[in-house]
Each structure stands twice: as C-alpha cells, then as structure tokens.
Amino acid sequence: MANRKLSIFDNFEQLSNAAAEELAKLIENRIIVHERFSLALSGGSTPGRLYEILAEEPYKQSIPWRKVDLFWVDERCVNPDDDESNYRLVKELLLRKIEIPEENIHRIKGELSPEIAAAQYKRELINYFGEDSTDFDLVILGFGKDGHTGSLFPGSTEIHDHDSLVLTSEVSYAGRPSKRVTLGLLALKQARHIFVLASGKAKAEITRLVLVQNDRELPISLVSPEYGELFWMIDKEAAGLLPKDFLD
C-alpha cells in the first residue's frame, strides 16, 4: 500500500509518546494554512494513553486547543457519564485537563436512539465539513483482537457499506453495550491522516493478517485513505509475528 507507513517501537510508552509528538506536529503545520484542526478520537486503552500524554506538558500548553475540533470515531449507545462511554473516557483523560471551548467538542449523543444519534452526528459532520468531503485532519484508530475498528466488525453489513458517513451497528463483543454509532468507511477513506495504534502480543496475529496477508475480511484492513496517509504505529510485541524480510 503506497500511502501506508509502518513504525515499530520498543514498547507501548515509546509508541504513545511518538504518536503524541507526531499529532502535535500535524496540528502545528495544519493550522498555519487552515486555522482549524479536526481530530477524530477512538476509545480503548491503547489510544487512552495517548490522551493522557496530550493532557500533560508540553502538549497541554503547546497545542492550541482552541483551534482543535474533537470528534469521535464511534460511540456506544449509553449516557455520556456511563463507564462504557467513549466520550467519558476522553473527558476523564483529556478534556477536563485542557482548556478547550465547549463548541469544539462534537460528541456522538449515545443517550439517544442509535438512529437519531447517527442522523444528528451526520448532520454535525456536514455542517462542519460541507457536503463534499469529510476530510478529518487526523483519525486515531485502534483495533480489537477480532480485527474490528471503531464499531465496524467482521462479518457485519457495515463493512460492505462504502457510501455512508455514519452508521449504526449492533454487536455482542466482550460484554460491552451492543448498540453503537460509528463512522463509516467513507468517512475514513476521506481522512488526511490516520494513525493505527497497536500494542501487545494479543494484537500480533491481526497485525500479521493485515500487513502481510492483506486479509480483506478484517475491518481494520479496509481502512485506507484515498488521498491521505496511513500511519501504523505498533510496538515490538504487536509486531512479533511479522516476518523478518517484511520488517527489513
């Protein structure tokens, strides 16, 4: 894949710090020409460490948060203060520690019905980006041990939908709330930059299937910006099953 870059780090902490540094550079470069920066965030423990780092110095002060608009890749249909809410995760780790205007926070309203929440979020995206292209400046993604990303799951109808910005999905996974709202592949395809973050041995097999086998049944393998750049940032454990010649 011509627009995919792979970086392998010694450990999870090194990976997370590198992602924070790269994110800060993208913001700095983009706002020189555009004045705003649109960032879509995922839930999960791997991106979570990145958010913690961004809430600390130097990024807490050096990133011009008033010019950053935050969106969400997906959300479970729960109240925003629920332990399962992706919005709550970001709020606890990042939002309450930085100075960012309320109007810069564009959350998916998981407390509503999935269909209404999805329709409202789609309208929010169109109001911000316009009708033509939802070109997020950066999307942060992780993936599960089954290869799902956002709330796009293997075997679902959603992974065959290349025309929707926002989708509803319903799936049983790890005992989590099943009803969800997620960005569709169309929105991911239009992004300027995507970070795929992966850490630990549990992610090694999916990493191999995507990067070596190009397994198209896995949602994370379908993430490919049409004109943007895709950065895979993984640690040595997640890279553990990649062949040596591939790494070279």
MARMI-808353 format. One record per residue (C-alpha): residue in one letter; residue number from 1; x, y, z. Coordinates in Angstrom, 2 decimals. Each point is the difference from the previous one (the first is absolute). Example, Ala and Ser with C-alpha at 12.3 -4.5 7.8 and 13.67 -1.06 7.14 Angstrom:
// residues 2
<A, 1, <12.30, -4.50, 7.80>> <S, 2, <1.37, 3.44, -0.66>> 
This chain:
// residues 248
<M, 1, <0.00, 0.00, 0.00>> <A, 2, <1.75, 3.11, -1.25>> <N, 3, <-1.39, 2.43, 2.58>> <R, 4, <0.58, -2.23, 3.05>> <K, 5, <2.93, 0.55, 2.33>> <L, 6, <1.03, -2.41, 2.75>> <S, 7, <1.90, 0.96, 3.13>> <I, 8, <0.96, -2.54, 2.67>> <F, 9, <0.85, 1.12, 3.53>> <D, 10, <1.71, -1.81, 2.86>> <N, 11, <-3.00, 0.27, 2.29>> <F, 12, <-3.46, 1.46, 0.50>> <E, 13, <1.22, 3.13, 1.78>> <Q, 14, <2.43, 0.85, -2.80>> <L, 15, <-2.75, -0.56, -2.57>> <S, 16, <-2.42, 2.27, 1.90>> <N, 17, <2.53, 2.81, 0.36>> <A, 18, <0.91, -0.21, -3.69>> <A, 19, <-3.68, 0.20, -0.95>> <A, 20, <-0.43, 3.09, 2.18>> <E, 21, <3.02, 1.67, -1.57>> <E, 22, <-1.18, -0.77, -3.54>> <L, 23, <-3.52, 1.19, 0.79>> <A, 24, <1.33, 3.31, 1.36>> <K, 25, <2.05, 0.51, -3.18>> <L, 26, <-3.02, -0.62, -2.22>> <I, 27, <-2.03, 2.55, 1.97>> <E, 28, <2.78, 2.59, -0.17>> <N, 29, <0.43, -0.41, -3.76>> <R, 30, <-3.70, -0.08, -0.81>> <I, 31, <-1.15, 3.06, 1.91>> <I, 32, <2.59, 2.14, -1.79>> <V, 33, <-2.04, -0.42, -3.20>> <H, 34, <-3.47, -0.93, 1.22>> <E, 35, <-0.50, 1.55, 3.49>> <R, 36, <-1.87, -3.08, 1.25>> <F, 37, <0.91, -3.64, 0.60>> <S, 38, <-2.57, -2.82, 0.01>> <L, 39, <0.89, -3.03, 2.12>> <A, 40, <-2.10, -3.18, 0.31>> <L, 41, <0.66, -2.06, 3.13>> <S, 42, <-0.52, -3.68, 0.81>> <G, 43, <-0.64, -1.65, 3.33>> <G, 44, <2.12, -2.78, 1.45>> <S, 45, <3.07, -0.38, 2.18>> <T, 46, <2.56, 0.44, -2.80>> <P, 47, <-1.19, 3.45, -1.15>> <G, 48, <-0.76, 0.80, 3.65>> <R, 49, <3.67, 0.29, 0.90>> <L, 50, <0.46, 2.46, -2.87>> <Y, 51, <-2.78, 2.19, 1.46>> <E, 52, <1.67, -0.04, 3.40>> <I, 53, <3.27, 1.19, -1.55>> <L, 54, <-1.77, 2.78, -1.92>> <A, 55, <-1.48, 1.22, 3.30>> <E, 56, <3.50, 0.39, 1.45>> <E, 57, <2.77, 2.48, -0.76>> <P, 58, <1.25, 0.95, -2.49>> <Y, 59, <-3.12, -0.78, -2.05>> <K, 60, <-2.52, 1.36, 2.50>> <Q, 61, <1.27, 3.51, -0.68>> <S, 62, <1.81, -0.24, -3.33>> <I, 63, <-2.94, -1.38, -2.02>> <P, 64, <-2.44, 2.84, -0.87>> <W, 65, <-3.06, -1.91, 1.20>> <R, 66, <-2.33, 2.91, -0.79>> <K, 67, <0.67, -0.74, -3.68>> <V, 68, <-0.52, -3.78, 0.30>> <D, 69, <-3.43, -1.54, -0.64>> <L, 70, <-0.51, -3.40, 1.60>> <F, 71, <-2.23, -2.68, -1.49>> <W, 72, <-0.51, -3.66, 0.86>> <V, 73, <0.59, -3.04, -2.22>> <D, 74, <-2.77, -1.93, 1.75>> <E, 75, <-2.14, -0.07, 3.09>> <R, 76, <-1.98, -2.57, 1.95>> <C, 77, <-3.63, 0.91, 0.54>> <V, 78, <0.29, 0.90, 3.67>> <N, 79, <-0.17, 3.22, 2.00>> <P, 80, <3.08, 2.26, -0.26>> <D, 81, <0.88, -0.65, 3.66>> <D, 82, <-0.21, -3.80, -0.36>> <D, 83, <3.20, -2.00, 0.54>> <E, 84, <-0.42, -1.46, -3.51>> <S, 85, <-0.18, 3.41, -1.71>> <N, 86, <2.89, 0.86, -2.31>> <Y, 87, <-0.80, 3.66, 0.59>> <R, 88, <0.40, -0.52, 3.75>> <L, 89, <3.38, -1.67, -0.52>> <V, 90, <1.30, 2.99, -1.96>> <K, 91, <-1.57, 2.43, 2.47>> <E, 92, <1.69, -1.65, 2.97>> <L, 93, <3.43, -0.39, -1.62>> <L, 94, <0.18, 3.18, -2.05>> <L, 95, <-2.88, 2.48, -0.12>> <R, 96, <-0.18, 0.90, 3.67>> <K, 97, <3.76, 0.70, 0.07>> <I, 98, <0.33, 2.32, -3.00>> <E, 99, <-1.54, 3.34, -0.94>> <I, 100, <-2.23, -0.71, -2.99>> <P, 101, <-3.22, 1.85, -0.88>> <E, 102, <-3.22, -1.97, 0.44>> <E, 103, <-0.98, 0.72, -3.62>> <N, 104, <3.13, -1.86, -1.18>> <I, 105, <-1.32, -3.28, 1.42>> <H, 106, <-2.17, -1.90, -2.47>> <R, 107, <-1.06, -3.16, 1.77>> <I, 108, <-2.30, -2.76, -1.18>> <K, 109, <-3.09, 0.18, 2.22>> <G, 110, <-0.10, -3.59, 1.19>> <E, 111, <-2.89, 0.71, 2.37>> <L, 112, <-2.32, 0.27, -3.01>> <S, 113, <-1.30, -2.87, -2.10>> <P, 114, <2.67, -1.28, -2.43>> <E, 115, <-1.88, 1.23, -3.05>> <I, 116, <-0.55, 3.51, 1.35>> <A, 117, <3.55, 0.24, 1.35>> <A, 118, <1.41, -1.09, -3.38>> <A, 119, <-2.18, 2.50, -1.90>> <Q, 120, <1.01, 2.85, 2.33>> <Y, 121, <3.68, -0.88, -0.25>> <K, 122, <-0.16, -0.15, -3.79>> <R, 123, <-1.58, 3.46, 0.02>> <E, 124, <2.74, 1.23, 2.34>> <L, 125, <2.67, -1.26, -2.42>> <I, 126, <-1.65, 1.58, -3.03>> <N, 127, <-0.45, 3.32, 1.83>> <Y, 128, <3.72, -0.01, 0.82>> <F, 129, <1.58, -1.43, -3.15>> <G, 130, <-2.62, 0.74, -2.66>> <E, 131, <-1.77, -2.44, -2.31>> <D, 132, <2.97, -1.01, -2.12>> <S, 133, <2.60, -1.61, 2.24>> <T, 134, <0.39, -0.90, 3.66>> <D, 135, <3.74, 0.46, -0.06>> <F, 136, <1.05, -0.35, 3.63>> <D, 137, <3.51, 1.35, 0.51>> <L, 138, <0.74, -3.02, 2.20>> <V, 139, <-1.86, -3.13, 1.10>> <I, 140, <1.32, -2.07, 2.91>> <L, 141, <-0.82, -3.70, -0.27>> <G, 142, <0.73, -3.12, 1.97>> <F, 143, <-1.32, -3.48, -0.72>> <G, 144, <-1.29, -3.01, 1.89>> <K, 145, <1.30, -3.56, 0.12>> <D, 146, <-2.63, -0.85, -2.63>> <G, 147, <1.17, 2.79, -2.33>> <H, 148, <-2.90, 2.38, 0.60>> <T, 149, <0.66, 3.72, 0.02>> <G, 150, <-2.37, 2.70, 1.18>> <S, 151, <-3.26, -1.94, 0.05>> <L, 152, <0.62, -1.68, -3.35>> <F, 153, <0.09, -3.74, 0.73>> <P, 154, <0.98, -3.06, -2.06>> <G, 155, <-2.92, -1.60, -1.80>> <S, 156, <-2.26, 3.05, 0.38>> <T, 157, <-1.91, 1.72, -2.77>> <E, 158, <1.69, 3.27, 1.00>> <I, 159, <3.36, -1.05, -1.45>> <H, 160, <-1.60, -0.31, -3.45>> <D, 161, <-1.47, 3.50, 0.18>> <H, 162, <2.36, 2.43, -1.74>> <D, 163, <-2.56, 2.79, -0.44>> <S, 164, <-0.99, 0.98, 3.56>> <L, 165, <1.78, 2.56, 2.17>> <V, 166, <-1.65, -1.28, 3.18>> <L, 167, <-1.53, -3.39, 0.79>> <T, 168, <-1.78, -1.77, 2.82>> <S, 169, <1.22, -3.43, 1.02>> <E, 170, <-1.03, -2.64, 2.50>> <V, 171, <2.39, -2.68, 1.13>> <S, 172, <0.83, -2.08, 3.07>> <Y, 173, <3.67, 0.50, 0.85>> <A, 174, <1.83, -0.46, 3.30>> <G, 175, <-3.17, 0.57, 2.00>> <R, 176, <-0.23, 3.61, -1.18>> <P, 177, <-3.24, 1.85, -0.89>> <S, 178, <-1.04, -1.31, -3.39>> <K, 179, <-1.67, 3.03, -1.61>> <R, 180, <2.47, 2.45, -1.51>> <V, 181, <0.52, 2.88, -2.41>> <T, 182, <3.15, 0.10, -2.12>> <L, 183, <1.72, 1.82, -2.81>> <G, 184, <-0.31, -1.96, -3.21>> <L, 185, <2.77, -1.01, -2.38>> <L, 186, <-0.87, 3.01, -2.19>> <A, 187, <0.97, 2.43, 2.75>> <L, 188, <3.22, -1.91, 0.72>> <K, 189, <0.89, -0.11, -3.70>> <Q, 190, <-0.16, 3.80, -0.22>> <A, 191, <2.32, 0.69, 2.96>> <R, 192, <3.25, 1.93, -0.49>> <H, 193, <1.86, -2.10, 2.56>> <I, 194, <-0.82, -3.13, 1.98>> <F, 195, <1.99, -1.45, 2.90>> <V, 196, <-0.54, -3.70, 0.68>> <L, 197, <1.39, -0.75, 3.46>> <A, 198, <0.67, -3.56, 1.19>> <S, 199, <1.74, -1.36, 3.06>> <G, 200, <0.55, -3.43, 1.52>> <K, 201, <0.20, -3.64, -1.03>> <A, 202, <-3.79, -0.28, -0.24>> <K, 203, <0.09, 2.27, -3.08>> <A, 204, <2.85, -1.84, -1.75>> <E, 205, <-2.13, -2.42, -2.03>> <I, 206, <-2.34, 2.69, -1.34>> <T, 207, <3.02, 2.18, -0.80>> <R, 208, <1.50, -2.86, -2.02>> <L, 209, <-3.28, -0.76, -1.80>> <V, 210, <-0.41, 3.64, -1.04>> <L, 211, <3.56, 1.04, -0.82>> <V, 212, <1.25, -3.27, -1.50>> <Q, 213, <-3.10, -1.87, -1.19>> <N, 214, <-2.16, 3.04, -0.83>> <D, 215, <-3.01, -1.85, 1.44>> <R, 216, <-2.99, 1.93, -1.37>> <E, 217, <-2.45, -1.63, 2.40>> <L, 218, <1.40, 2.08, 2.85>> <P, 219, <-1.46, 3.51, 0.36>> <I, 220, <3.36, 1.53, 0.98>> <S, 221, <1.44, -1.24, -3.30>> <L, 222, <-2.68, 1.97, -1.87>> <V, 223, <1.22, 3.30, 1.46>> <S, 224, <1.86, 1.67, -2.84>> <P, 225, <-0.13, 3.77, -0.60>> <E, 226, <-0.57, 0.76, -3.67>> <Y, 227, <2.37, 2.97, -0.07>> <G, 228, <1.24, 0.23, 3.59>> <E, 229, <2.69, -1.82, 1.96>> <L, 230, <-0.39, -3.08, 2.16>> <F, 231, <2.46, -0.36, 2.89>> <W, 232, <0.19, -3.38, 1.72>> <M, 233, <1.73, 0.59, 3.35>> <I, 234, <0.56, -3.24, 1.92>> <D, 235, <2.27, -1.37, 2.69>> <K, 236, <2.34, -2.98, -0.27>> <E, 237, <-2.50, -2.38, 1.57>> <A, 238, <-2.69, 0.90, -2.54>> <A, 239, <2.62, -0.44, -2.74>> <G, 240, <1.08, -3.36, 1.40>> <L, 241, <-1.44, -2.14, -2.83>> <L, 242, <1.18, 2.15, -2.89>> <P, 243, <2.63, -1.75, -2.16>> <K, 244, <3.53, 1.35, 0.15>> <D, 245, <0.16, 0.71, -3.72>> <F, 246, <-3.21, 2.01, 0.33>> <L, 247, <1.51, 2.15, 2.74>> <D, 248, <3.17, 0.54, -2.00>> 
